[in-house]
């Protein structure tokens, strides 16, 4: 099952505004998409949600089993690294989305009856501010053309 989420509404509005005024180059959309995807991947490295809240730790018996099975435990959600590596962005009908098609993404990110949610997709205010600054700089350098 795929799990994709939209970006901040403020950032999405600014992207759509720039697309309406003039062509926003693919390279700009690519930079923005990769910036959000990188932030989602960093959640695994820092063991935190995009909001900054720490992920719940593994249950003691799960931690013990994982440490026993593998000499060097690397943290929650990093057993094989497949979920972290699968995070990508896509442009979906005037909407930038960040997510993954990994089959276990939904239960990892949203939780289920047995496992707590460990969100890795969603809005991150510092990244939103960085992207908005990028878009404002782009607009300053490339003002709307007069037709």
C-alpha positions in Angstrom: 0.0 0.0 0.0 1.3 3.4 -0.9 1.5 6.3 1.5 1.8 9.8 0.1 1.0 13.2 1.8 0.8 16.7 0.4 3.2 19.4 1.5 2.3 22.5 3.5 -0.7 24.4 2.1 1.2 27.7 2.2 4.1 26.2 0.1 1.7 24.5 -2.3 -0.2 27.8 -2.9 3.1 29.6 -3.7 4.1 26.9 -6.1 0.8 27.0 -7.8 0.9 30.8 -8.0 4.3 30.7 -9.6 3.1 28.1 -12.1 0.2 30.2 -13.0 2.3 33.4 -13.5 5.1 31.7 -15.4 6.7 28.4 -16.0 8.4 27.2 -12.9 11.2 25.1 -14.2 11.3 21.4 -13.6 14.6 21.9 -11.8 12.9 24.1 -9.2 10.2 21.5 -8.6 12.8 18.8 -8.4 14.8 20.8 -5.8 11.7 21.3 -3.7 10.6 17.7 -4.0 14.0 16.4 -3.1 14.3 18.8 -0.1 11.0 17.5 1.4 12.0 13.9 0.6 15.4 14.4 2.3 13.7 15.7 5.4 11.5 12.6 5.5 14.5 10.4 5.2 16.2 12.3 8.0 13.4 11.3 10.3 14.9 7.8 10.4 18.4 9.1 11.1 17.2 11.3 14.0 14.4 9.0 15.1 11.9 11.8 15.2 8.7 12.9 13.5 8.8 15.9 11.1 7.3 17.9 13.9 10.4 17.2 16.0 8.7 14.8 18.4 10.8 11.7 19.2 9.5 8.4 18.0 8.4 5.9 20.6 11.2 3.5 21.5 10.9 -0.2 20.6 9.4 -2.5 23.2 12.1 -4.0 25.3 11.5 -7.5 24.0 11.7 -6.3 20.3 14.9 -4.3 21.1 16.4 -7.4 22.7 15.5 -9.6 19.7 16.8 -7.1 17.2 20.1 -6.6 19.1 20.5 -10.4 19.3 19.8 -10.9 15.6 22.1 -8.2 14.4 25.4 -7.2 16.0 24.9 -3.4 15.5 21.3 -2.1 16.0 20.9 1.1 14.0 17.6 2.4 15.4 13.9 2.2 14.8 12.9 1.7 11.2 16.5 1.1 10.0 16.7 -2.7 10.1 17.2 -2.9 6.3 17.0 0.7 5.4 14.4 -0.1 2.6 11.7 2.1 4.0 14.0 5.1 4.4 15.5 4.6 0.9 12.0 4.3 -0.7 10.9 7.8 0.2 10.4 10.0 -2.9 8.4 12.9 -4.2 5.9 13.1 -7.1 3.9 15.8 -8.8 0.3 14.7 -8.8 -2.2 17.0 -10.6 -1.0 20.4 -9.3 0.1 18.9 -6.0 3.5 18.0 -4.7 3.4 14.8 -2.6 6.1 13.1 -0.5 5.8 9.4 0.3 6.6 5.8 -0.5 5.2 2.7 -2.1 6.8 0.4 0.5 4.2 -2.1 1.7 4.8 -1.5 5.4 4.9 2.4 5.2 1.4 2.9 6.4 1.6 0.7 9.6 5.0 2.2 10.3 4.0 5.8 9.9 0.5 5.6 11.1 0.7 2.8 13.6 -1.7 -0.1 14.1 -3.3 -2.0 17.0 0.1 -3.5 18.1 2.6 -0.8 17.0 2.8 2.9 17.8 2.9 5.4 15.0 6.3 6.7 14.0 5.5 9.5 11.5 8.1 10.3 8.9 6.0 12.2 6.4 4.4 15.6 6.9 5.1 19.3 7.4 8.2 20.5 9.0 8.2 24.3 9.6 12.0 24.9 9.1 11.8 23.1 5.7 8.7 25.0 4.8 10.4 28.3 5.6 13.5 27.2 3.6 11.4 26.3 0.5 9.3 29.5 0.7 12.5 31.6 0.8 13.8 29.6 -2.2 10.5 30.4 -4.1 10.7 34.1 -3.1 14.3 34.3 -4.3 13.2 32.6 -7.6 10.4 35.1 -8.0 12.8 38.0 -7.4 15.3 36.8 -9.9 12.7 35.8 -12.5 9.8 38.4 -12.2 6.6 37.7 -14.2 6.9 38.5 -17.8 4.8 41.3 -19.2 2.7 40.0 -22.1 
